[in-house]
Amino acid sequence: MKKSITKIFTILILCIGFSASSISVLGQNYPIDNNNGLIITTCSGTFTDSGNGGFGDYGNNENYSVTFCSGSADNLQFIFNPNENATGYALAAGDVLSLYDGIGVSGVLISLLTNTNDPGSNVLIINSLSSCVTFQFVSNSSVDDDGWEAFIQCVPAGCGTNPPAADNFADAPYLCNLDGFCGTTNGYTDDEPFNFIGGGNCPGPIFGGTIENNSWVNFQASGPNISFDIDVIGCYGPFGYDANPSASSYGIQAAILSFNTTTNIFTRVSDCALSDGQQLSMTLTNILPLVTGGNYYLVVDGSAGSICDYAISVSGNAQTFSANNDTSICAGNTANLSVNGPAGASYIWEAIGGGFGPSIGTSFSVSPTVTTTYTVEIVGSALCSSQTDSVTITVNNCSNPCNASQTMTWD
């Protein structure tokens, strides 16, 4: 789940002897050998092997690393083999491209890319777990190959981790954290049954266009008003993945709907679905007041069959489920655990590795002696049931001035 970014005073950097260079650039090529040891802040460009992504082979006995950071709360996304060609990804047996969360190779291992990961005529998309990711490439002394090419873009935190949207409204997942939700219109389902298609142009009775590549999610209203900002973050065309699509080639349309299970009738409760096939971003706002506790559908369709990835930001009254942010304390102090979620649900907490729980409640005070991660699971509610979130409490030895700097944080 999303956590606020914590900034740490530069005294911490000085204490640990940080020596890597950091550069901020936009929209260029990043061969790993030319950027070895660097921290690059960017949300665009192309990341390649030392042979520049198939224009030449990488070498034997290479050992390079590079870190990419978004420079914001967004995560990074890498689209390998973006042009779906033979030179977009080719590693020889025994050569490994490793991805680690954060700065440096001591973070969580996200993925190992080898000759067995070749996507063939498809793209291979990998998301970072946070705002920074480190790549390390090691080749052996035998055969080399064309290497890799990967487009870089930034996506909202949570992309790649949320439940996927469904092709059919009956299978739409309940979501409690729509803010930052990422979906795709790559699944084909023809016009839905019942009265979903109203015919004619918006503002028609229901939906002004035909449906080809729709995607559905289900959410619960916590109040009368809601607004969705929906942005396309990339589309797939005949020549592969387009990280900067043109509105003349791609588009999406969307609407917020309620559904009466007795009469099998949809009602559009949002402003008019944008269905001219020229939309790469839109804002949907309810035009009818939402019923608190009522279930609603958000449908996003690829206009004229467009296959696009999209991201959602939310303002207003959508039910959420989330634990409080990660925090740091000095040894011997206490920290708070709390959770927000649907009324009537139960929340079960426990510490990973033991020492606390399982305990039921919405708020606790804890005094861990070492850095500890606590998980909370929601039960007893049809909405979000069995979903989990986590909070990490970092325990510092504040008698050490370098460690003490870690507690001087702000959100």
C-alpha positions in Angstrom: 0.0 0.0 0.0 1.1 3.6 -0.4 3.2 5.2 2.3 4.3 8.8 2.6 7.8 9.6 1.6 10.1 10.2 4.5 13.0 12.5 4.0 16.2 12.1 6.1 18.7 14.8 6.9 21.9 14.8 4.8 23.9 14.0 8.0 22.9 10.4 7.5 24.4 10.4 4.0 27.7 11.7 5.4 27.8 9.1 8.1 27.5 6.2 5.8 30.0 7.5 3.4 27.7 7.7 0.3 29.9 8.3 -2.7 27.8 7.6 -5.9 27.1 10.4 -8.3 23.6 11.6 -9.0 22.4 13.1 -12.2 19.0 14.3 -13.4 18.3 14.0 -17.2 15.3 13.6 -19.4 14.5 11.5 -22.4 17.8 10.0 -23.5 19.6 6.6 -23.8 21.2 5.1 -20.8 23.7 2.3 -21.7 24.6 0.6 -18.5 28.4 0.8 -19.0 28.3 4.6 -19.6 26.2 5.0 -16.4 28.0 2.5 -14.1 27.7 3.5 -10.5 25.4 6.5 -11.1 22.0 7.4 -9.7 19.8 8.7 -12.5 16.6 10.7 -11.8 14.3 10.4 -14.7 10.8 9.4 -15.9 11.7 8.8 -19.5 14.4 7.5 -21.8 15.7 4.1 -22.9 17.8 1.8 -20.7 20.1 -0.6 -22.7 23.1 -2.9 -22.4 26.6 -1.8 -23.3 25.9 -2.7 -26.9 23.1 -0.1 -27.0 20.1 -2.4 -27.2 20.9 -4.7 -30.1 23.0 -2.3 -32.2 26.0 -4.3 -30.9 26.6 -7.2 -28.5 27.5 -6.5 -24.9 30.9 -7.9 -23.8 32.2 -10.8 -21.8 33.1 -10.4 -18.1 31.0 -7.3 -17.6 29.9 -6.2 -14.1 28.0 -2.9 -14.1 25.3 -1.4 -12.0 23.1 1.7 -12.2 20.2 3.1 -10.1 17.1 4.9 -11.5 14.9 7.1 -9.3 11.6 8.8 -10.2 12.3 11.8 -8.1 8.8 11.7 -6.7 6.4 9.4 -5.0 5.8 7.5 -8.3 7.4 4.1 -9.0 9.3 3.3 -12.1 8.2 1.0 -14.9 10.5 -0.6 -17.4 9.1 -2.0 -20.7 11.6 -4.5 -22.1 11.5 -5.3 -25.8 9.2 -2.3 -26.4 9.3 -2.7 -30.2 8.6 -6.4 -30.1 11.6 -7.3 -32.2 14.4 -9.8 -32.1 17.0 -7.4 -30.8 14.9 -5.9 -27.9 15.9 -8.7 -25.5 18.6 -11.4 -25.9 20.8 -12.6 -23.0 23.2 -15.5 -23.4 23.1 -18.4 -21.0 24.8 -17.6 -17.7 24.5 -13.8 -18.0 22.2 -12.2 -15.5 20.5 -8.8 -15.2 19.3 -8.4 -11.6 16.8 -5.8 -10.3 16.9 -4.6 -6.6 14.5 -2.3 -4.8 16.1 1.0 -3.7 19.6 2.4 -4.1 22.3 -0.3 -4.3 22.3 -4.1 -4.5 21.4 -4.7 -0.9 17.7 -4.1 -1.3 14.9 -6.6 -2.0 15.6 -8.6 -5.2 12.7 -7.8 -7.6 13.6 -10.0 -10.5 16.4 -11.9 -12.2 16.4 -11.6 -16.0 18.3 -14.4 -17.9 18.0 -16.1 -21.3 14.9 -17.9 -20.0 12.9 -14.6 -19.7 13.0 -13.8 -23.4 9.5 -12.4 -24.2 9.7 -13.4 -27.8 7.3 -11.2 -29.8 5.8 -9.7 -26.6 6.8 -7.0 -24.2 8.1 -7.7 -20.7 7.0 -5.1 -18.1 8.6 -4.8 -14.7 7.6 -2.3 -12.0 9.8 -1.1 -9.1 8.6 -1.6 -5.6 9.4 2.0 -4.6 10.7 5.2 -6.2 14.2 3.8 -6.8 15.5 0.6 -8.4 19.0 -0.7 -9.0 20.1 -2.8 -11.9 23.2 -5.0 -11.9 24.4 -6.8 -15.0 27.0 -9.6 -14.8 28.2 -11.5 -17.9 30.4 -14.6 -17.9 33.5 -15.3 -20.0 31.8 -17.2 -22.8 29.1 -16.3 -25.3 27.6 -12.8 -25.4 24.4 -11.6 -27.1 22.4 -8.6 -28.3 21.4 -7.5 -24.7 18.3 -5.5 -23.9 16.3 -2.4 -24.6 13.8 -1.0 -22.1 11.6 2.1 -22.1 11.4 4.0 -18.8 8.4 5.7 -17.4 6.9 6.6 -14.0 3.7 5.2 -12.8 1.7 5.8 -9.6 2.8 3.7 -6.6 0.7 0.5 -6.6 0.8 -0.2 -10.3 1.4 -3.9 -10.8 0.3 -4.8 -7.3 -3.4 -4.1 -7.2 -6.0 -6.7 -8.2 -6.5 -6.6 -12.0 -9.7 -5.1 -13.4 -12.1 -7.6 -14.9 -13.3 -7.9 -18.5 -16.9 -8.4 -17.3 -18.8 -6.4 -14.7 -20.0 -9.6 -12.9 -16.3 -10.4 -12.1 -15.3 -6.8 -11.2 -13.0 -6.9 -8.1 -14.0 -5.0 -5.0 -11.4 -2.3 -4.4 -10.7 -0.4 -1.2 -7.8 1.7 -2.5 -8.8 3.1 -5.8 -6.4 6.0 -5.5 -3.4 4.9 -7.5 -5.2 2.0 -9.1 -3.7 0.9 -12.4 -5.5 -1.1 -15.1 -5.5 -2.1 -18.7 -8.0 -2.4 -21.5 -6.2 -5.4 -23.1 -9.1 -7.8 -22.6 -11.9 -8.1 -25.2 -15.5 -8.4 -24.1 -18.3 -7.4 -26.4 -21.3 -5.1 -25.5 -22.6 -6.0 -22.1 -26.1 -7.5 -21.5 -29.1 -5.7 -20.0 -29.4 -2.0 -20.7 -25.7 -1.1 -20.5 -25.5 0.3 -24.1 -28.1 3.1 -24.5 -27.4 3.9 -28.1 -26.7 7.3 -29.6 -24.2 9.8 -28.6 -23.6 11.1 -25.1 -25.5 12.2 -23.2 -27.4 9.0 -24.1 -29.2 7.0 -21.5 -26.2 4.9 -20.4 -23.1 4.9 -22.5 -22.5 6.7 -25.8 -20.2 4.3 -27.6 -19.7 0.6 -28.4 -17.7 -1.6 -26.0 -14.7 -3.6 -27.1 -11.9 -3.6 -24.5 -13.7 -2.8 -21.3 -12.3 -3.1 -17.8 -14.4 -3.1 -14.6 -13.8 -2.4 -10.9 -16.4 -2.3 -8.0 -16.2 0.2 -5.1 -18.2 1.3 -2.2 -19.2 4.9 -1.6 -18.5 6.4 1.8 -20.4 9.6 1.0 -22.3 11.4 -1.8 -19.6 12.7 -4.1 -16.6 11.2 -5.9 -14.3 12.2 -8.8 -11.9 10.1 -10.8 -8.9 11.4 -12.8 -8.0 8.8 -15.3 -4.8 9.0 -17.3 -3.4 6.8 -20.0 0.2 5.8 -19.2 1.0 3.8 -22.4 -0.7 1.9 -25.2 0.1 -1.1 -27.3 0.2 -0.8 -31.1 1.2 -2.9 -34.1 4.9 -2.1 -33.4 4.9 -2.7 -29.7 4.5 -0.6 -26.6 4.1 3.2 -27.0 5.0 5.0 -23.8 3.9 8.3 -25.3 0.8 7.5 -27.2 -1.0 10.0 -29.5 -4.6 10.9 -29.0 -5.2 10.5 -32.7 -4.3 6.8 -32.5 -5.5 5.8 -29.1 -8.2 6.7 -26.6 -10.3 5.6 -23.7 -13.9 6.2 -22.5 -15.3 5.7 -19.0 -18.3 6.0 -16.8 -19.5 5.4 -13.2 -22.5 3.1 -13.0 -24.9 1.6 -10.5 -26.6 -1.7 -11.1 -30.0 -2.9 -9.8 -29.7 -6.7 -9.2 -33.5 -7.0 -9.1 -34.3 -5.3 -12.4 -30.9 -5.9 -14.1 -30.8 -2.2 -15.0 -27.7 0.0 -15.1 -27.9 3.7 -14.2 -25.1 6.1 -15.2 -24.4 8.3 -12.2 -21.4 10.1 -13.6 -21.1 12.9 -16.2 -21.1 11.8 -19.8 -18.7 9.0 -20.8 -16.1 10.4 -23.2 -16.4 8.3 -26.3 -14.9 10.1 -29.2 -11.9 7.9 -29.3 -9.5 10.9 -28.7 -9.1 10.8 -24.9 -5.9 10.1 -23.1 -7.0 11.7 -19.9 -10.4 12.6 -18.4 -12.1 13.5 -15.1 -15.3 11.7 -14.2 -17.6 13.2 -11.5 -20.9 12.0 -10.2 -24.0 13.8 -11.4 -26.3 11.9 -9.1 -25.5 11.7 -5.3 -24.0 8.4 -4.3 -25.6 6.3 -1.5 -23.3 5.9 1.4 -22.5 2.2 1.6 -23.7 1.6 -1.9 -21.8 -0.4 -4.5 -20.8 1.2 -7.8 -18.9 0.2 -10.9 -16.2 2.1 -12.7 -15.8 1.0 -16.3 -12.9 2.1 -18.5 -13.0 1.0 -22.2 -10.5 1.3 -25.0 -12.2 3.4 -27.7 -12.4 1.5 -31.0 -10.4 -1.3 -29.5 -7.5 0.7 -28.1 -5.3 -1.4 -25.8 -4.0 1.1 -23.1 -2.7 1.0 -19.6 -4.2 3.6 -17.3 -3.9 5.0 -13.8 -6.5 6.5 -11.5 -6.4 9.1 -8.9 -9.5 9.7 -6.6 -10.9 12.5 -4.7 -14.1 12.4 -2.7 -16.0 9.6 -1.0 -14.7 6.2 -1.9 -14.3 3.7 0.9 -10.6 2.9 1.7 -8.7 0.4 3.7 -5.2 1.4 4.8 -2.9 1.2 7.7 -0.9 4.2 9.0 2.4 5.2 7.5 5.8 3.7 8.4 7.7 5.5 11.1 10.9 5.5 13.1 11.4 5.6 16.9 14.3 5.6 19.4 14.8 2.4 21.3 12.5 2.3 24.4 9.8 4.5 22.9 6.4 3.6 21.6 4.7 3.9 18.2 1.1 3.8 17.1 -0.6 1.3 14.8 -3.9 2.3 13.3 -6.1 1.4 10.3 -9.0 2.9 8.4 -11.6 0.8 6.6 -15.2 -0.2 6.1 -17.5 0.1 9.2 -18.5 -3.3 10.6 -15.3 -5.1 9.6 -12.7 -6.6 12.0 -9.0 -5.9 11.7 -6.5 -8.5 12.8 -2.9 -7.4 13.6 0.3 -9.4 14.1 4.0 -8.9 13.8 6.0 -10.7 11.1 8.3 -13.0 13.0 6.1 -13.0 16.1 6.1 -11.0 19.3 2.7 -9.3 18.8 -0.8 -10.6 18.0 -2.9 -11.8 16.5 -4.9 -8.9 18.0 -8.2 -7.5 16.9 -8.7 -3.8 16.8 -8.3 -0.5 14.9 -5.5 1.0 17.1 -2.6 -0.2 19.2 0.5 1.2 20.9 3.6 -1.0 20.5 7.2 -0.8 21.8 9.3 -3.0 19.5 13.0 -3.5 20.6 14.1 -4.1 17.0 12.8 -2.9 13.6 9.5 -4.8 13.1 6.8 -5.0 10.4 3.2 -5.4 11.5 0.5 -6.6 9.1 -3.2 -6.0 9.4 -5.9 -8.1 7.6 -9.5 -7.0 7.1 -12.1 -9.7 7.8 -15.9 -9.8 8.2 -16.7 -7.4 5.4 -17.7 -8.3 1.8 -15.7 -5.4 0.6 -11.9 -5.8 0.7 -12.2 -9.1 2.7 -8.8 -10.7 3.3 -6.9 -7.8 2.0 -3.8 -6.8 4.0 -1.6 -3.8 4.6 1.5 -3.4 6.7 3.4 -0.9 8.8 7.2 -1.0 9.5 8.4 0.5 12.8 12.2 1.3 12.5 14.0 1.2 15.9 17.1 3.4 16.1 19.9 3.6 18.7 19.6 7.3 19.3 22.8 7.4 21.3 24.7 7.2 18.0 24.6 10.6 16.3 24.5 9.0 12.8 21.6 6.8 13.8 19.9 9.6 15.6 19.6 11.5 12.4 17.2 8.9 11.1 14.6 10.0 13.6 14.7 13.6 12.4 12.1 13.1 9.7 9.0 14.9 8.3 6.3 13.9 5.9 
